[in-house]
Amino acid sequence: MARRTKTPPPEDFEEHILDTNIRDEMESSFLEYAYSVIYSRALPDARDGLKPVQRRILHTMNDMGLRPDRGHVKSARVVGEVMGRLHPHGDGAIYDALVRMAQSWSMRLPMVDGHGNFGSPDDSPAAMRYTECRMAPPAVAMTASIDEDTVDFRPNYDSRETEPSVLPAAIPNLIVNGTTGIAVGMATNIAPHNLVEVVQALRHLITHPDAEVDDLMRFIPGPDLPTGGKIVGLEGIRDAYESGKGSFRMRATARIESVGRRKGIVVTELPYGVGTERVVERIKTLVQGKKLQGIADIKDLTDREKGLRLVIEIKNGFVPETLLEQLYRQTPMEDSFGINTVALVDGQPRTLGLKQLLEVFLDHRYDVVRRRSTFRRDKKAERLHLVDGLLIALLDIDEVIQVIRTSDDAGTARERLISVFDLSQPQADYILEMQLRRLTKFSRIELEKEQETLKREIEELEAILADRELLRSVVADELAEVAKTYGTPRRTVLLESAGNAAVAAAAAPLEVADDPCFAYLSSTGLLARTTTDELPGTGGARSKHDVITSVVRTTARGTIGLVTNKGRVVKLSVLELPTLPASANDPHLSGSNPVSEFVSLEADERVLALSSLPADGPGLALGTRNGIVKRVNPEVLNRDEWDVISLKDGDEVVGAVELATGEESLCFVSSNAQLLHFAASLVRPQGRAGGGMAGIKLGAEDQVVFFGALDPADAVLVTISGSSTALPGTEAGAVKVTPFADYPAKGRATGGVRCHRFLKGEDALIFAWAGLAPARAAATSGAAVELPEPTGRRDGSGVPAPQPVAACAGPVAARLATAAHVQG
């Protein structure tokens, strides 16, 4: 057994003890800890919007080649690589960050494609040994061109490897996905937004650097939460965009339905960060404590196919709308979100407004594109230098071979080649390594083509580096491509005030008189009704947030029909609609509710128009994407929904109009800029089962972009041209407004006349509308879009639109007068 001995200290060793004040030591240690938490854990970098652990996960997955087109690997393998190479902390923290980047209810644009149980808003995920992962497509855009010297690298924790200090980040990740983090003495909480809207704001800021917050809010009206729902009240959002701090209220999306023999509240979307179990538990607590009356049962029917569905059954004798308001007030079905936009800028934590966030990202992208262009130019210049030397050798190949054969060794051959042919050392080395198969005539032709291509590409890259405006243009084009590739429609509905159906029902008496009123449908899918049959003024045409696309005259206890693009009519009780404010002269539907709160629609189904469901009259006119037109006899069935047209596979209704007299003109506008209008009397009315008849003659690749009914004398035509390959809502295009009377009528089933001339880069109409003047337009968010004055250029081209147009409408009062005439 070994014997342990204590080695005495050397004779010249002198013990030295340093006395330190405990307060100074604690302050120093705490500051070091705080610094580590702030910069290495809790706060994201404003450029790529990632915390260090998230950045290390994406960089490691990129190095491992876990692309979206490759197979999934065990999450434990990725966690182990990250922990061993770059992040020397617990595997639990790494796996938690990886899981969050894979959850579609946590991130608006998930960066990790997870396979397996990655949890739910209420449940934790399975252990990392059971789940698998790989990069999601957006993560590829975050790491693209990282190997082209676009970002700086720094040593990892043990200085054996390097890691990026920031990712190239082609996606504005911080504002799109948001983040949350608690540091020492500070915290951050940023709401997710819609990628398409953010890109539109970035491109506007590129061309208008002096834009104010109000200008940017035309493109980004508010957050777009991954779980959908509603945001009630926009004042706090404006404050957050201005100062970096603010708050807003989130509400669940719910509608009243018949559940068996009872009425029920069906919840389909919850506030961001709220799970169904939390809502169910709170409701049970309130019912048991006798603080909430009227609930018979609650069922969580959520599944992977239908998504979230929470059914709350109401006891007979209770008003569902009043109970829904109590649920909003007492349960997590309404929650608040406090925005605190804190991120690292140049290594320092800063509170940023909307414009500052966008500017930091744009500066980063300018730097990335500049460094990438420099890298590519240098690489192509090196290749061009070698190609030039090889072409010199091919011109005198016999002499080159003679020089090499008569040389004693490779070094001598290199020196003689340099002196005889005036080559550089890299060129001489490349010639010595050249294979004999490169001596053919065809190879020389290929080299000459490569030489021309390299020179042209080098010139283009040098132009980007020399011209600031060209650099901005490149960044803008790349952002447009990102929005086209990864953009998705808005999920969250923005409401200016807290008005809703429940509030209206709670404030109104139980018995409502069957008085005449009007029902509205807006461009953003909001429904509402008036309290009287008085016609409002034209103020609705200047709506702050959307335009009125359909309006019908009805009664408060009547029934209207919602006509969808699937050729269905869905019944809806007018009493369920929220009432507009007393001032109807500006009917921008403040306090209204989205269609999804009243009826159940398929994933790709949307409401096109309202119908008063008349017992007689000229009926309903429908136009489909494939150019079919149909008039449907008025026929109201004793059921909640029915089909009004038989559609072929791949076809859908693009326009539906309730005719007033039957003498209107029916108008088609196709994607190849052909306009056809003819009298409605030329279309024979059919029954519900009919499939319609030919309306307009289309080419093989063409389709209808607009169908409507109008009086040509008082109408205008709005057309917008662009690229057929662009993602809807990402391209503003070129807009033109023309008096409709300039276009002659033609027979049904003909090709029509040209209504718009395409410029370079344009090959299709991306939007068209015809109706009563003056026309008013709105963007996808509902914000107003200015249109040019009408011109007499029937076949002219358009002018650049300020932003993408989603809907157009004419004066509300004129259409209401028509609706009143129909009902009168």
N, C-alpha and C positions, 0 to 999 in steps of 0.2 A: 504494500500500500504506500502510495506516494506521500511524502511528508511536505507539508506546506511551511514555508519560511517567509518572514516579512523582510523585504529588502529595505535596508536603512537608506534614508535620503542621502544624497551626495554631500560631501563636507561643505561645498560652496553654496548649497541650497539655503535660501533664506525665506522663511514664511512671510507672506505679505497679505494682510487683511485690509480690505477697503470698506470703510463705513459709508453707507448710503442712506439717505433719508427715505423712510418708507413711503412718504407721500410722493416724492419724486419718482420712486420706482413704480408705484402704482399708476401714476399718470403716464409714464413712458410705456408701460406694458399695455395699458388700456388703449392708448392712442395707436399702438402697433396693431392691436386686435381690431380696433375700429377700422383702421386703414385696410386691413386684410379683408374684412367683411364687405366693405364698400366697394373695393376695386376688384376683388377676386371671387365674389360670390353673389351679392344681392342685386347690384345695379347693372343694367345692360349698357352696352356701348350704343350711342345714338346713331352710329353709322350702319351697323348691321342688325341692331336691335336684339343682340344675343348676350346672354350672360356667359362667363368663361366656360362653365360646364357644358352649356348647349353648343357653344362654338367648337369645343373639343370633341363632342360627340359627332357632329356633322363632319368635321375634318377627318376624324378617324374612320368613319364609315366611307368617306370618299377615298381615303387611302386604301381601305380594304376592298374597294371595288364593289360595294353593295348598291349598285345602281338599280333603278326601277325595273330594268329588263333582266335582272339577275334574280336568282332564288333568294328566299328569306334565309337568315341564319339565326341561331339562338341569340336571344338578347344578352344572355350571360357572356357570350363570346365578345360582343361589342363592349359591354361594361368592363370586362377584364382588360381589353386592349386600351380603353380610355384610362382606366385606373393605373395600369402599369406603365403607360407611356407618358401621359400628360397630366392626369388629375389625381394626385396622391391623397385622396380622401376616401370616405366610406363608399362602398359599392351601392348602398341604399340611396344616397343622394344622387348618384349618377343615374341609377335606374329610374328614380322618381322623375328626373328631368327628361329622360328618354320617353317615358310613358306619357308625360304631358304633351310632348311634341307629336305624339301619335293620336291624341284624342280629338275627335272632330268637334266635340262640345266644349273643348278648352281653347282651341286655336281656330281662328277663321280660315287659315291655310296650313293644315298640318304638314310638318316637315319629315315625319317618319311614317312609313307604311307598316303598320303593325299587323301581325297575324297571331290570333289567339285572344285570350281574355285580357284586354287592357282596361278593364274596369268600366264604371259608369259614373254619373254625377254623384251617386250615393255609395257605390261600392269601390273597394280598392282592387287593383289588378292582381292577376296571378303572379307567382314568383317568376323571376327572370329565367329560371331553368325551363319553364313551361312555354314561354312566349317566344315569338320570332319577330324579326324586324329587317327592314332594309330602307334605303332612302326613298322618300316620296318625290315625285317629279319637281315640286317647288324647291326641294333641297339641292337639286342639281343646279338650278339657277343661282342659288346662294353661293355655291362653291365653284361655279364656272370660271375658267381662266385663272384659277388660283396658282397654276404652275407657269404662268407667264409674267412673273415678277410684278403682279398687280398690287400686292400688299406686302407689308414688312413681316418678317419672321423673327422670332426671339427664342432664346434657349428655354427648354422646358425645366422642370423643377430640379433635375440632376445634371443639366447641361449636356446630356448625351444626345438629345434630339432637339429639333426646333419645332415651334408651333406658330401659326399665324396670329398676329395681334388683332386682326379683324378679318372677316371674310369679304370677298368682292361684292357680294350681296346685290344681285340684279333686282331683287324684290325689296320694296320699302317695308321690311319686316317689322320694325318697331311699331309703326302706326297700324299696319294691317293686322298683325297678330296680337298686339298689345303685350303687356307683361305685368307682373306683380312681384314685389320683393320688399323685404323689411331689413334694412341695414341698421347701423348703430347711429342713432340720432337723426335718421332720415328714412323715408320709404318711398316707393314708387308704385303707381297703380294706373295703367294706361289701358283704355278700352280698345277692343278690336274694331277695324273699319273695313269697308269694301275695297278690294284691290282696284277694281275698274275706276271707282270714284277717286281714289288716291292718285292713280296714274293720270287721270284727267287734270287734277289739281297740279301735279308736278309739271306736266307739259305746259299748262297755263303759266306757271311760275317761271318756266324756262324762257318763254317769250315775253312775259311781263314781270320782270324782277321786282318792280315796285308795287305789286299787287298787295292789297290789304286783306285782312281776315275775312271781311264780308265778301270780297271777290272769290276767295278760296272756298267759302262755304256755299257758293253756288254749285260747286262740284262735290264737296264733302258736307252735306247738310247735317250729318251726325254719325255716331257709331253704327256699325252693322255687326250685331252680336252673333256668335256661332249658333246659339240656340234660338234665334229669331225673336219672337215676342214683340212687344211695343215699347217705345220710349215716349213717355208722357211729359211734355214740357221741355222746350228747347232753350230756355234762358240760361240754365247752368252749363249747357254745352257751349254756348257762345262765350261765356266767361272762361271756360277751360281752354278753348281755342285761343283766347286773347292772352291769358295770363299763365296758363299751365295748370290752374287749379279750378275745380268746379264739380258739380254733381248733377245727376239726373235720376229720374225714377223709371224703373223697368216694370212692365206689367205682363202677366201671362196672356196668351191668346186663348180665348174661351168663347164658346157659343152655346146657345140654348137649343136643345134637341129633345125629341120624344124618345124616352128610354122605356120601352115596354108600355105600361099603362101610366107612367109618370113622366113628368118633365125632368130634364137633367141638364147639368152644366158639363160640357165636354171640353177639357183643357188639352190643347194640342201643342202648345209651346209654353215654356216656363222662363222666368228671368235667368239671365246669365249667372251660372254658378249655383243654381238651385235645382235640386233633384226631387223626384216624385216622392220618395220616402220622407223627406223633410216636410213636404206639404201635407202628406197623409197624417203624419205624426202630430203636426200642429192642429189639424182639423179635429182629430180624435180627442186631443187634449181640450179643445174649446167645447166640443159637444159634451164630453164627460163633466166638464166644469159648468155646464148649462149656460155658457156665454155665447153659444151659437145654436139657434133653433132652426128646425126645418129640414135637416139633412137626414134622409132615410138610409143611405148606404153610400159607400165610396169604393170604387174598384180601379185598380191600376192594370190597364189592358195594354201596356206598352210592350212592343215586340220589335224585332229587327226589320220586319217587312213594312208595318204601318207606322212605325215610329212612336213617338210619345202620344199616349191617349189615357187620360185620367178622367173617369166618369163619376160625377157626383150626382146621385139621385136625390130629387127634391120631394118632400112630402106633399100630398095634395092639400091645397088651401094656401100654400106659400107662393109668393111672387118670386120667380127665379132671378129676375133682374135685380131685385132688392138684395137677395141672398148673395148674388155675385159681387155686389158692391161691398158687402160685409166681408167676404172672403178676401177681396183686394185689401181691405183696411186692416184685417186681423191676422192674415197668414202671409207666408213668403211668396204668395202669388203676385204680390207687389213688393219690390225691394229697391233699394237705392244703390247707386254706384258712384263712389267718390273718385274723381280723376285727380291724380297728382303726378304730373309728367316730369319725373326726375330721371335723368340719364347722364352718362359720362360723355363729355365733350372735351376733346384734347386732354383726356386724363383727369378732368375735374367734374364733379357732380354739379349739374345745372338744372334749373326748372325751365322748361321750354314750352312756348306756345306752338300753335299749329304751324305757323310760317317758319319758325326757327327749326322745328323738326324736319320740315320738307327741305329747307336750305342746307342743313347738315347732311342729309342724305344725298342731295344733288351734288354738293361739293365732293363728297366721297366718290360718287359715280364719275364725276369729271376726272378725278385723280386716277381712278381705276382705268378708265378708257384711255387716258393719256399714257399711263405706264404700259398698258397692254399694247397700244399702238407703237410705242418706242421699242418694246421687246420684239414685236412682230417685224418692225422695220429692220432692226439689227439682224434678226435671223434671216430675213429674206436678202439683206445686203450681203451677209456671209455666203449664202447659197449662190447669189448672183456672181460674187467674186470667183467662186469655184467653177461655175458654168462658163464664165468668160475665159478662164484659164484652160478649161477642157476644149472649148471651141478653138482656141489658138493651137492647141496640140493636134486637133483633128485636121486643121488646115495643112500642117506640115507633119503628118503622122509618120511618114517614112524617115524623116530626119530625126524625129523624137525617138523612134525605135533604134535608129543607128546610135544616137547619143547614149541611150540606156545600155545597149549591147556592148559598146566599147568602154563602158565604165567599169572600174574594178569592183566597186561595191555600191550599196544604195546611197551612202552619203555623198560619194563622188558624183553619182548620177543626179542627185538632187541639186548639187552646186552647179553642175554643167547645164542642167535645164534652166536654172535661174538666170545664169549668165547668157546663155545662147538665145533664149526666148523672152527674156525680160519678165520672168514670172516671180510671184511671191513664194515664200516657203510653203504656205498652206496649199497654193495651187500646184506646186511641184510635188508635194506629198500626195495630193489627190490623183495626179496623173500617174504616179508610180503605183498607186493602188488600183488603178483602173483595170477593169476586166476586158478581155479581148472582144467579148460580144458587144461592147460599146463602140467598136470601130466601124459599125455598119453605117450606110448612108442614111437609113431611117433614124438611127440614133442621133445623127447630126441634126436632122429636121426637128426631132423632138426637143433637142437642146436649144435650138433657135427659138422655138415656140415658148419654151420655158423661160428663156431669157427675156422675151417680150412681155410675158405675163408678169415676171418678177419686177421688171422696170415699172410697169403700170401699177402694180400693187404697192410698190415703194412710193411712187408719186402720190397715190391716194392716201397712204398713211402719213406721209410728210405734210400733205395738205391739212389733215386733221390736226396734226401737232402745231401747225403754223397759224391756223384760223380758229379763233375762239368760237365764232358762230357755227362753224362746221362741227366742232366738237359738241356744242350744245345740241345740234341737229342729230348727231349720232346717238347721244344719250336719249333724246326724245323718241327716236325711232325704236331703240331697244326697249324703252319703257312701254311703248305701244305694243310691241311684240309680246312682252311679258303679260300685259293685260289680256291680250288676245288668247294666249296659251293657257293662263291659269285663272283668268277672271271668272266669277260666278255672279248670278243675279243677287240683288239685295234681299236679305232675309228679314230684317227688322223694320217695322213700320214706325214712322216718326209722326207724332201727334203734337200739335202746338199746345193744346190745353188738356185738362183732365176730363173733359166732357166725353161721355160714352153712353152706350145704351142703358147700362145699369143706373147711372146717375139720372138720366132722363126718366127712366121708369120709376125710380124712387121719388122723384120730385113731382111726378104727374099723378093725378087721381087714378084710382083703380079702374073706374069706368071712363073710357075715352070716347068722345063723340065722333061719329063717322063723318067728319068734316072734310071738304075737298083739300087736297094738298099736292105737292109735287115731290117726286123721288128723284134723287141725283145719283150718278155714278161718275167718279173722277178718273183722271188718267192714271193715278197710282192705285186704283182699285178700292177706293173708299166709297161707302154708301151712307146716305143721309136723306132726311125728308124735311119739308117745311111744315109749319103749323097752320098756314093759311093758303088760300089759292090766289093770293096777290102776286103779280108778276114782278120779280126783282128787276133792278136796273142792269146796266151792262158792266157793272163793276166786276162781275165774276170773270170777265175776260182778262182782267188784270190780277187774277188770283196770285197770291204770294207763293203758293206751293204746288199748285196743279191747275189743270183745266177741267171743266165739266164736259165729259165726252158723250154722256147720254142722260136724257131727262124725260120723264113721262108724267102725265097728270093722273092722279088716282085719288083715293080717299084714305083717311087715317086707319080705318078698319078693313081696308081692301087688300087685294093680293096683286102682286106684280110678278113678272117672269124675268129671270136672268138668262140671257141667250149666251151660250158658250161656244168656243171654237170647236168643240166636239159635236156640234149640231144638236145640243140638248137645250131644253127649256126647263129651268128649275124654279118652282114656285117659292115665293117668299112673302110672308105677312108684312105689310107696311108698318104695322104697329111695333115690330121688332127694331125698326130703324131708328137711330138717334135723331133728334130734332136739331135743326140748325139754330144758331143764335138769332135773337130777335131782329138784328140788322141783317136782312137778307140781301141788301144791296151789294154785298161782297161775299157771295157764296163760295168761299174757298174751302168749305167743308171742315172748318175748325170744329173739333169735337166729334168727328165722324169715326166710323169703324171700318176695318178692312172686310172684304167679301168673305174671307176665310172664317170670320166669326159667326157667319149666318148660315152658310151652306158648306157641304163637303164636296170638294173638287178633287179630281185626279191630279197626279204630280205635274203633268204638263198641260193642265186645263186652265183656261182663264175666261173671265166674263167679258164679252164684247159690247153688249148693249142691254138696255132694259126694255121690257114690253109691258104695256098696260093690260094685256090679255083681253082684247075687245071681243065681244060676242059676235060682231059682224064688221064689215069694212073691207078695204082692199088687202089686208093681211100683212104678212112679214116678208121682206125681200132678203135673200141670203146670197152671198158670193163666196166661192171657195178658192183655195190657192191654185187649183188646177184649172180655173177659168169656168167653173160651172155656176149657173145662176138658177135660182128657184124662188118662186112666190108660193107661200104657204097659206091655205085657207085658214081663217080664224077658227080654231078648234081647241077648246080648253077641256082637258081631261080631268077626271076626278081622282088625281093622284099627284104626288109631289114633284115628279119629273117625267119627261118624255122626249123622244127624239123628234125633230122636225125636218130632218133630211137624212137620206141614206148616203153615207160617205164611202168612197172607195178607199182601199188601203193607201196610206201615205198622204191622203188629202185631209184638209181641215177648213173650217169656215174662217175667212179673214174679215168679213164685214156683215153686219146684220142691221137692218133699218125697218122700223115700223112705218109703213106708208100712210100718208095722210089722205090723199085723194086717189091714188092709183095712176095719176097722170105725171108723176115725177120722172126725171131722167135717172136711169141706173148707170153708174159709172164704174169702169174697171181701169186700173193702172197696173201695168206689168213691170217686171224687173228690167226689161230691155227698153224702158221708156216709151211704151206705146199706151195711148189713152183711147178708150172706146166708151162712148155713151150713147144710149138709145132709150126710147120711151119704155116705161114699165109696162105699158099695155101690150107690148110685143111678147111678153112672157106670160104664158098661160098658167093660172094658178093650179097647184097640185095639192094632193093630200099629204099627210105626214110621211107615208111610206115612199113617196116619190124621190127619185135621185136627182131631179132638176134637169136642165138642158144646157147646151153649149152657150156660154156667154161671150167669151173672147177667144180668138184663135192665138195660141201660144206656140213658141218654138220649143225644141226638144229640151233645152236647158233653162227655159224661162218659167216664171211663176208670177202669180198675182200678188202685189204688195198692198193694194187698196181696193175696197169695194164700198160703195155708198149710193145714196139716193139724194137728189138735190134739184133745185131750180137753177138752170144754167144762167139765168139773167143776173142774179145777185151773188154769184159764187166766185171763188178764187181757187186756184190750184197751187198747192205747195209740193214741190219735188226736191229731193235731196239725193245727189249722186255720190258714189264712193266705190270702194272695192268689195266685190262679192265674197272675198276670202276673209274679210275683217270680222272679228267677233262683234255681235250686236251690242251696241252701246259704247263701243270704244272709238269709233271714227265719227268725227263731226260732219265731214263731207262738204259738198258745195250745194247751197240751197238757192232755190228760185221760186218766186211767187208770180203767178200769171193770172189775168182775168180768165175765168172759165169760158166765157162767151167766145173767146178766140178759137176754140176747138170745135170743128163741125161735128154734128151727129152722124153716125153710120149705122148700118144694119147690125142686128145681133149676130154673133158668131163670126165676125170679121176681125181683122187685125188692128183696126184703129189707126191713129195718127201719132207721129212722134211728138213728144212733149218736153224733151230735155236732151241737150247735146252733151256727150261725155267728153271730158278733157283727158289729158295724159294721166295714167294711173287709175282712171275710173272705168268701170265696165258694167255697172248695174245701178239701178235705183235702190237705195237702202231704206227709203221712206217716201211715202206719198200720202196726200190727203186732199180732198176737195170738199168744200162746203161754203156756208154763208160767210161773207166778209164782214168785218176784218178778222183775219185768222190770228189766233194766239197759240203759241207753242210752249211745251214744257219738256224738261229733261227727265231722265229716269227717276231722279230723286224728287221730281215735282217742281223744281225751280223753274222760273220763267226763262224762256229763251227768246231773244229779240230776232224778229224776222225782217228781211229787207222789204222795201216798198214794192208793190206789184209793178211788173214791166210788161210791155207788149211783145216781148220776144218769145213767141210761141215755141220755137225750136232752139232757144238759146241755152247757154250754159249758166251754171250758178256761180254764186260768190261764196267764199269760205264761211261756214257757220261758226258761231262762237263756241258752241259745244254740241254734243250729240242730242238730237231731238227724239223724244219717245212718243209724243202725242201732240195732236193739234185739235183745236175746236173753234167754233165761231161764237158769236154773241149768244149768251144764255137766254136773254129776253126774247129774241126772235124765235128760237127753238121752242121756248115755253108757249109762245103765242100759237105756234103750229100745233103743239100738243093740246093746248086748250081748244083749238078749233076741231081737232079730231074727236075729243071727248064731248064737245058741245053739241 
